[in-house]
Amino acid sequence: MKPYTYLIGWSKHNKFYYGVRYAKGCSPNDLWKTYFTSSKRVSNLRVELGEPDIVQIRKTFTTKEKARLWEYNIIRRFGMISDERFLNCHDGGKDFMNKGGYSLPERSKEHCKKISESKIRRKWSEAQKKERSAKYSGEGNPRFNKKLTKEQKINLLEGQGKYRKFIINGVEYDLVCEAEEDLNIKGGTIKYRLNSDQYKWRDWRYLDDKRHYKYKEHPNTGRKRPDLAERNKSIESRERSRKNMLRYHHGN
């Protein structure tokens, strides 16, 4: 994870947005490739005016706390909330100041308790379970016959910080499911070989991985167990040489 602040802008229309990114697994390379800010105003302006001509990484940080504090200070210092040129609605700080210039009131203990109680898992009766199962199964399911696209899968993996490109025998893949279809191998086997440090799987690797192999030249670098006949011959030859050496010394 590498948090960062950024600036988005439409210079012809004099409209700008200053934001921060600190999600798990984030990187400055995500900006305007897989990450397009969380602002609804920015998304609406993209539809209205097209893509921005200014997309800049302003500063990177080691922790998300430093990144959020920097965003808060910059927005306050330049008065972006009250400036019509900027699309920022709030400063992202503790007071959460918005365009109207007021802070949101603190929640009371009773309010928090009601929210907590509303999130407690309901206990459904058997009749209710059967009713809901019949209602939402099959065509009633909102995801019925709908499959995630490749872009959606990649976005989900990026959000979880698990997206990693990999290469198998010279072919690059974005998803394990793609490799499963091409190679007719289960996903668990593919992941095992990608993470293995054995020399025979050297052509199965992640693009960002510098793998250290147990065997640098060949997997069978260890000594082979000799055949018993060969072993006896070597013992006999050593014994003969020892006797000859003793005979030679005693003879002298």
C-alpha positions in Angstrom: 0.0 0.0 0.0 1.3 3.4 -1.0 -1.1 6.3 -0.1 -1.0 9.4 -2.2 -2.8 12.7 -2.9 -3.8 13.8 -6.4 -5.2 16.6 -8.4 -7.8 16.2 -11.2 -8.8 19.1 -13.4 -10.5 20.5 -16.5 -8.3 23.5 -17.3 -10.6 24.8 -20.1 -13.6 24.9 -17.7 -11.5 25.9 -14.6 -12.8 23.0 -12.6 -10.6 21.0 -10.2 -10.7 18.3 -7.6 -8.1 17.5 -4.9 -8.3 14.1 -3.2 -6.5 11.3 -1.3 -6.2 7.6 -1.9 -5.3 5.2 0.9 -7.2 2.0 0.3 -5.5 -1.4 0.9 -3.1 -2.3 -1.8 -3.4 1.1 -3.5 -0.6 2.5 -5.7 -0.1 5.8 -7.6 -0.2 3.8 -10.8 -3.9 3.2 -10.2 -5.0 6.8 -10.8 -7.2 7.1 -13.8 -6.5 3.5 -14.8 -8.5 1.6 -12.3 -9.3 4.3 -9.8 -11.4 7.4 -10.8 -12.0 9.0 -7.4 -15.0 8.4 -5.1 -16.5 11.9 -5.8 -20.0 11.9 -7.5 -19.3 15.4 -8.7 -16.2 14.2 -10.6 -18.1 11.3 -12.2 -20.9 13.6 -13.3 -18.5 16.1 -14.8 -16.8 13.2 -16.7 -20.1 12.5 -18.4 -20.7 16.2 -19.0 -17.3 17.4 -20.1 -15.3 14.2 -20.9 -12.0 13.1 -19.4 -9.9 15.6 -17.5 -6.7 17.0 -19.1 -5.0 17.3 -15.7 -4.3 14.1 -13.8 -1.4 14.5 -11.3 0.0 12.7 -8.3 0.9 15.5 -5.9 2.5 13.6 -3.0 3.1 10.0 -1.8 3.1 8.8 1.9 4.1 5.9 4.0 0.9 5.8 6.1 -2.8 6.7 5.4 -2.8 8.9 8.5 -0.2 11.2 7.0 -2.0 11.2 3.7 -5.3 12.2 5.2 -3.7 14.9 7.3 -1.9 16.3 4.3 -5.2 16.4 2.3 -7.0 18.2 5.2 -4.3 20.8 5.5 -4.1 21.5 1.8 -7.9 21.9 1.4 -8.1 24.2 4.4 -5.0 26.2 3.4 -6.3 27.0 -0.1 -10.0 27.3 0.9 -11.2 24.7 -1.6 -14.5 24.2 0.1 -15.7 27.8 -0.5 -13.9 28.1 -3.9 -16.2 27.6 -6.8 -13.4 26.3 -9.0 -13.0 23.2 -6.8 -15.4 20.3 -6.6 -14.5 19.3 -3.1 -17.5 19.2 -0.8 -15.7 18.7 2.5 -12.2 18.9 4.0 -12.1 15.2 5.1 -11.0 16.3 8.6 -12.4 15.5 12.0 -15.0 18.3 11.8 -16.1 17.2 8.3 -16.9 20.8 7.1 -19.0 20.9 4.0 -20.0 23.4 1.3 -22.6 24.9 3.6 -19.9 25.8 6.1 -21.3 23.7 9.0 -20.1 20.6 10.7 -22.2 17.4 11.2 -23.5 17.0 14.7 -22.1 14.2 16.9 -24.3 11.2 17.3 -25.9 10.6 20.7 -25.5 7.3 22.6 -29.1 6.4 21.9 -28.6 7.1 18.2 -25.5 4.8 18.1 -27.4 2.1 20.1 -30.3 2.1 17.6 -27.8 1.8 14.7 -26.1 -1.1 16.5 -29.4 -2.9 17.2 -30.5 -2.5 13.5 -27.4 -4.3 12.4 -27.9 -7.3 14.7 -28.6 -10.4 12.6 -32.3 -11.2 12.4 -33.5 -14.7 13.3 -35.8 -16.0 10.6 -38.4 -18.6 11.2 -38.4 -21.7 9.0 -41.5 -20.4 7.1 -39.8 -17.1 6.5 -36.6 -18.9 5.3 -38.6 -21.0 2.8 -40.5 -17.9 1.6 -37.4 -15.9 1.0 -35.6 -18.8 -0.6 -38.4 -19.3 -3.1 -38.6 -15.5 -3.7 -34.9 -14.9 -4.4 -33.8 -18.3 -6.0 -33.6 -18.8 -9.7 -34.9 -15.9 -11.8 -35.8 -14.0 -8.6 -32.1 -13.6 -7.8 -30.9 -10.2 -8.9 -27.6 -11.9 -10.1 -29.4 -14.6 -12.1 -27.5 -15.4 -15.3 -25.2 -12.5 -14.7 -21.4 -13.0 -14.7 -18.7 -10.6 -13.7 -16.7 -9.2 -16.5 -12.9 -9.4 -16.6 -12.6 -5.7 -15.6 -15.0 -6.2 -12.7 -13.0 -9.2 -11.4 -9.8 -7.2 -11.7 -11.3 -4.3 -9.8 -12.5 -6.6 -7.0 -9.0 -8.1 -6.7 -7.4 -4.7 -6.7 -9.8 -3.5 -3.9 -8.7 -6.5 -1.9 -5.0 -6.0 -2.7 -4.8 -9.4 -4.3 -4.4 -8.5 -8.0 -1.1 -9.8 -9.5 -0.3 -10.5 -13.1 1.5 -13.8 -13.7 3.2 -15.6 -16.6 3.1 -19.3 -17.5 5.5 -20.6 -20.1 5.8 -17.2 -21.7 2.1 -16.4 -21.7 0.8 -13.6 -19.5 -2.5 -13.9 -17.5 -4.5 -11.5 -15.5 -6.8 -14.0 -13.8 -6.4 -17.6 -12.5 -9.7 -18.6 -14.2 -8.2 -17.7 -17.6 -5.3 -20.0 -17.0 -7.6 -22.7 -15.9 -9.5 -22.6 -19.2 -6.3 -22.5 -21.3 -4.4 -25.2 -19.4 -7.3 -27.3 -18.1 -5.7 -27.3 -14.6 -7.4 -26.5 -11.3 -6.8 -23.1 -9.7 -5.2 -24.6 -6.6 -2.6 -26.3 -8.7 -1.8 -23.1 -10.6 -1.4 -21.1 -7.4 0.9 -23.8 -5.9 3.2 -23.7 -8.9 3.2 -19.9 -9.0 4.3 -19.8 -5.4 6.7 -22.8 -5.6 10.4 -22.3 -5.3 11.2 -25.5 -7.2 13.3 -25.2 -10.3 10.9 -27.1 -12.6 8.3 -24.4 -12.0 10.6 -21.6 -12.9 8.4 -20.6 -15.9 5.4 -20.2 -13.6 5.8 -16.9 -11.8 4.3 -13.6 -10.8 5.6 -10.6 -12.8 6.4 -8.7 -9.6 8.1 -11.7 -7.9 11.8 -12.3 -7.6 11.8 -15.9 -6.9 14.7 -17.7 -5.1 15.0 -21.3 -6.3 16.2 -24.1 -4.1 18.1 -25.5 -7.2 19.8 -22.8 -9.3 21.0 -25.0 -12.1 19.3 -28.3 -12.0 16.8 -29.9 -9.6 18.9 -33.1 -9.2 22.0 -31.5 -7.9 22.1 -33.8 -4.9 24.2 -36.9 -4.9 22.5 -40.0 -6.4 22.4 -43.1 -4.2 24.9 -45.5 -5.7 24.0 -49.0 -6.8 25.0 -51.7 -4.2 27.3 -53.3 -6.7 29.1 -50.0 -7.4 29.3 -49.4 -3.7 30.9 -52.7 -3.0 33.4 -52.2 -5.8 34.4 -48.8 -4.4 34.8 -50.4 -0.9 36.9 -53.2 -2.3 39.1 -50.8 -4.2 39.7 -48.6 -1.1 40.5 -51.7 0.9 43.1 -52.9 -1.7 44.7 -49.5 -1.9 44.9 -49.4 1.9 46.6 -52.9 2.0 49.1 -51.9 -0.7 50.0 -48.8 1.2 50.6 -50.8 4.4 52.6 -53.4 2.5 54.7 -50.7 1.0 55.5 -49.0 4.3 56.3 -52.2 6.1 58.5 -53.4 3.3 60.6 -50.2 3.5 
